[in-house]
Amino acid sequence: MVMQFYFYLIAVYAVAIVLGRFKASVPDMAVKGAVILLILTISYWGAEEVYLRTFFVFLVLSFISALLIIMITYSVGFIWKGRFSYRKSRKTDVREFVYLIALILGYILGYFIRFSIPFDSVLQIELLLLIFLVGIKVGNVLNPNSFLKAWRGAALSIMTALTGGFLASLIIYLMIFRPLSLSFSIAFGFGWYTLDGPLVAKYFGPGAGMAAFLVNFFREQFTFVLVPFLSRLEKNPEGLIAVGGATTMDTTLGLFTEALGADYALVSTINGIVLSVIVPVIVPFIATL
């Protein structure tokens, strides 16, 4: 079922890129609106999931671990600073606060008001809509030169994510989660909490699986909150995209498109696809060491 959805995702993305090449266009507000809707849905669902699945100690330790992974990964990205440049998108004064408000509002609604909603189906529809809108924007700027730059940028982002995950694993091992194979298995989930949580639980038990779920869940949430702010600082696109991990191909793709410009949408997509392929291969391998 997961593979079938990714097929749909890729097919919609490809069709949208073709439409974009034929000069179809979408307003920036449409992408922004799709991102806000996605953040509201994820945070609403997340409020229920975290409340049901965790104890306070796991919540705190996972929160700290996610912040460490993000800070270390983003810092590693400065190694590549100045290697190449892209056209920057125009920024607004209130953009980042809109995302933060959506995130907080979703949590509040999810905590106090519970509806029986088929979240999997709703998220799939929202993701397909977002991918379609972003795909048109990619098609608008896609050319041989931008494609070559996208691969270069994606390679650096992937290297940054892997290096950041490795260094963060060592620190998390020393400070929080042991054994070392567990800390690596958690950090190398790259934000894919719905997969990394069950995988870690299979090899290390339900408590460890809960921790893996929460760390990667918080990583995605922090990405939504921090990327708009970090994009205003000194240029570090590789580190910024690497922070999103595997989510940059779907849930956070629109966020990076909005924060960094359409030129970065293809970079984010490639980064997310490669890291998504790596997770189900590397986590079981590490867990069995």
Protein Blocks (a to p, Z undefined) as FASTA:
>chain_A
ZZmmmmmmmmmmmmmmmmmmnopacdfklmmmmmmmmmmmmmmmmmmmmmmmpcfklmmm
mmmmmmmmmmmmmmmmmmmgokaccddddddfklmmmmmmmmmmmmmmmmmpccdddfkl
mmmmmmmmmmmmmmmmmmmmgcfklmmmmmmmmmmmmmmmmmmmmmmmmmmmmmmpccfk
lmmmmmmnnopamlmmmmmmmmnojklmmmmmmmmmmmmmmmmmmmmmmmmmccdfklmm
mmnmmmlmmmmmmmmmmmnojklmmmmmmmmmmmmmmmmmmmmmmmmZZ
